[in-house]
Amino acid sequence: MVGIAVLVLALIGGVGAWLYVRNLDNDLARTDPFSEITEGRPTKTVEGALNILLVGSDSRDPDAPVDQAGKWRADTIIVMHIPANHQEAYLVSIPRDLYVPVPESAGADCGSGRRAKINAAFAFGGLPLAVRTVECFTDVRIDHVMAIDFAGFKQVTDALGGVDLNVERTVTSIHKPYRTFTKGMNHMDGTEALDWIRQRKQFPDGDFARMRHQQEFLRALMDKAASSGTLSSPRKLNAFLQSVTDAVTVDQSFSLVDMGLQFRNLRGENLTFVTSPNSGSDMINGESVVVSDREKALAMYRAISADTMADWVKANQEKKSDGG
């Protein structure tokens, strides 16, 4: 969601527009997920590069607090890395069932607590514990946080007039009203799109298919936000920007104005989607979890910290093409 908001804000320009954006900035719901993290955090090694934690909650309550324990878990967890050159972005999807150490609290040492699915951290301690857990697992310093709930995704999609998504195989939804998604390109409104990207049991690769569809959805949203039809219509642009600010919660220092200025060159084609390296699913203590590929994951997260993701992606794409 950061990429979508940033892109549109970067393109509207003008003094009047920036005053408008500042007003939107003031309307954003804010939280402080960092103040509770009192133990040593990863160091920031490259100035100008940014790492933003995007968390999509499975809550259906737009007013549900995100700074404390709750009944819902993180349905989507993405680390968005923007290099110091601000010319591209890398979005690393972390499987919600990834089995990781979850500290006892946001202020506890990384070695405390117990191992659990990473999405449980949000339920155990809200955004503060989610940030702590991700930083402990990746050793990547998180600069900003943006959280959005299920209803928020729907609102943003509808404000853009829906999105076009490719359905790879005809499936029937496992959720009421059990709509059918027909193979091929489908135009979906917010309710349909959110239903589609929650499907997983009908696909051989299960939750990995769900993550892939999430990535496609985010790219489609960003491209639609950047389209001339949105940018040339004050009504559509205002509806979109209002929907974004209504739907998200950000950290205290997050600034739409600063983000728009810094990342004005980002487009859908500048996004690279990656899944946190893993060795697939396994049964541990009676539950199905995703097991991290420790060596490959460490190498990738080190590349994020060192701002060398372009090299990492190139090397790993070559390995895949060579059958490695």
TADAVEN-V698920 format. One record per residue. N is the residue number from 1. OMEGA is omega in degrees with one decimal (NA if undefined). Layout:
BEGIN
((N | OMEGA) (N | OMEGA))
END
This chain:
BEGIN
((1 | 177.3) (2 | -177.2) (3 | -178.7) (4 | -178.6) (5 | -178.2) (6 | -177.2) (7 | -176.8) (8 | 179.6) (9 | -178.9) (10 | -174.0) (11 | -174.0) (12 | 172.3) (13 | 174.6) (14 | -177.4) (15 | 180.0) (16 | -180.0) (17 | -177.7) (18 | 174.2) (19 | 177.9) (20 | -179.4) (21 | 178.1) (22 | 176.6) (23 | 176.1) (24 | 179.4) (25 | -179.4) (26 | -178.0) (27 | -177.6) (28 | 171.7) (29 | -175.0) (30 | 176.9) (31 | 178.5) (32 | -176.5) (33 | -173.0) (34 | -172.2) (35 | -179.6) (36 | -177.5) (37 | -173.5) (38 | 178.0) (39 | -176.9) (40 | 176.7) (41 | 175.4) (42 | 179.7) (43 | 175.3) (44 | -171.6) (45 | -177.4) (46 | 178.4) (47 | 179.2) (48 | 175.9) (49 | -179.2) (50 | 174.2) (51 | -174.7) (52 | 178.0) (53 | 176.7) (54 | -178.3) (55 | 173.8) (56 | -177.7) (57 | 174.9) (58 | 175.5) (59 | 174.4) (60 | -178.0) (61 | -177.6) (62 | -179.2) (63 | -179.1) (64 | -179.0) (65 | -179.6) (66 | -174.9) (67 | -179.0) (68 | 180.0) (69 | -179.3) (70 | -177.0) (71 | -175.6) (72 | 178.7) (73 | 179.7) (74 | -179.5) (75 | -179.5) (76 | 177.0) (77 | -178.4) (78 | 170.1) (79 | 180.0) (80 | -179.8) (81 | 177.0) (82 | -177.3) (83 | -178.1) (84 | 179.4) (85 | 176.3) (86 | -177.2) (87 | -179.4) (88 | 177.4) (89 | 177.9) (90 | -178.9) (91 | -177.4) (92 | 176.6) (93 | 176.2) (94 | 179.8) (95 | -176.2) (96 | 179.2) (97 | 179.2) (98 | -175.1) (99 | -173.8) (100 | 171.7) (101 | 176.4) (102 | -179.1) (103 | -179.4) (104 | 179.5) (105 | -180.0) (106 | -179.6) (107 | -176.5) (108 | 177.9) (109 | -179.6) (110 | -177.6) (111 | -179.8) (112 | 174.3) (113 | -176.6) (114 | 178.0) (115 | -179.6) (116 | 173.4) (117 | -172.7) (118 | -179.1) (119 | 178.7) (120 | -178.5) (121 | -179.8) (122 | 179.3) (123 | -177.1) (124 | -172.6) (125 | 177.7) (126 | -177.8) (127 | 179.1) (128 | 179.7) (129 | 176.5) (130 | 177.8) (131 | -179.2) (132 | -178.2) (133 | 179.8) (134 | 179.3) (135 | 178.4) (136 | -177.8) (137 | -172.7) (138 | -170.6) (139 | 175.7) (140 | 179.2) (141 | 178.3) (142 | -177.9) (143 | -178.3) (144 | 179.1) (145 | 173.2) (146 | 180.0) (147 | 178.1) (148 | 179.8) (149 | -176.1) (150 | -178.5) (151 | 179.7) (152 | 176.8) (153 | -179.9) (154 | -178.0) (155 | -179.1) (156 | 179.8) (157 | -179.1) (158 | 179.2) (159 | 178.6) (160 | -178.9) (161 | -179.8) (162 | -179.2) (163 | 175.9) (164 | -178.4) (165 | 179.4) (166 | 177.2) (167 | -171.6) (168 | 177.4) (169 | -179.8) (170 | 179.8) (171 | 173.3) (172 | -178.1) (173 | 176.4) (174 | 179.8) (175 | 175.7) (176 | 6.7) (177 | 175.8) (178 | 179.7) (179 | 177.2) (180 | 174.2) (181 | -174.5) (182 | -179.4) (183 | -179.5) (184 | -179.7) (185 | -178.2) (186 | 171.9) (187 | -174.9) (188 | 170.7) (189 | -174.9) (190 | -179.1) (191 | -179.3) (192 | -178.6) (193 | -179.6) (194 | 175.6) (195 | -178.1) (196 | -174.8) (197 | 173.7) (198 | -179.1) (199 | 176.7) (200 | -173.0) (201 | -178.1) (202 | -175.4) (203 | -178.0) (204 | -178.7) (205 | 168.7) (206 | -173.7) (207 | 177.8) (208 | 173.8) (209 | 178.4) (210 | 178.4) (211 | 179.1) (212 | 178.8) (213 | 175.3) (214 | -179.9) (215 | 178.4) (216 | 178.9) (217 | 179.8) (218 | 178.9) (219 | 179.7) (220 | 177.5) (221 | -178.0) (222 | 178.9) (223 | 179.5) (224 | 178.6) (225 | -178.0) (226 | -175.4) (227 | -179.1) (228 | -179.6) (229 | 177.7) (230 | -173.9) (231 | -176.8) (232 | -178.6) (233 | 178.1) (234 | -179.4) (235 | -179.8) (236 | -178.7) (237 | 179.1) (238 | 179.8) (239 | -179.9) (240 | -177.5) (241 | 177.8) (242 | -179.3) (243 | 178.8) (244 | -177.3) (245 | 177.6) (246 | -168.8) (247 | -170.4) (248 | 169.5) (249 | -176.7) (250 | 177.7) (251 | -172.1) (252 | -174.7) (253 | 179.7) (254 | -178.4) (255 | 177.2) (256 | -179.7) (257 | -179.6) (258 | 179.9) (259 | -179.3) (260 | -179.9) (261 | -174.7) (262 | -170.4) (263 | -175.9) (264 | -177.5) (265 | -177.8) (266 | 174.4) (267 | 179.0) (268 | -178.5) (269 | 178.4) (270 | -179.2) (271 | 173.1) (272 | -179.8) (273 | -178.5) (274 | 172.6) (275 | 180.0) (276 | -175.8) (277 | -178.6) (278 | 179.8) (279 | 176.1) (280 | -174.7) (281 | 177.3) (282 | 176.4) (283 | 177.9) (284 | -178.8) (285 | 173.9) (286 | 177.9) (287 | 179.8) (288 | -178.5) (289 | 173.9) (290 | -176.0) (291 | -179.8) (292 | 169.5) (293 | -167.7) (294 | -175.2) (295 | -178.4) (296 | 179.9) (297 | 178.6) (298 | -180.0) (299 | -179.0) (300 | -178.1) (301 | 172.4) (302 | 178.0) (303 | 176.6) (304 | -179.1) (305 | -178.2) (306 | -178.5) (307 | 179.0) (308 | -177.6) (309 | 178.7) (310 | 178.6) (311 | -179.2) (312 | -179.0) (313 | 179.8) (314 | -178.6) (315 | -177.4) (316 | 173.8) (317 | 177.8) (318 | 178.8) (319 | 179.8) (320 | -177.5) (321 | 178.0) (322 | -179.4) (323 | -179.3) (324 | NA))
END
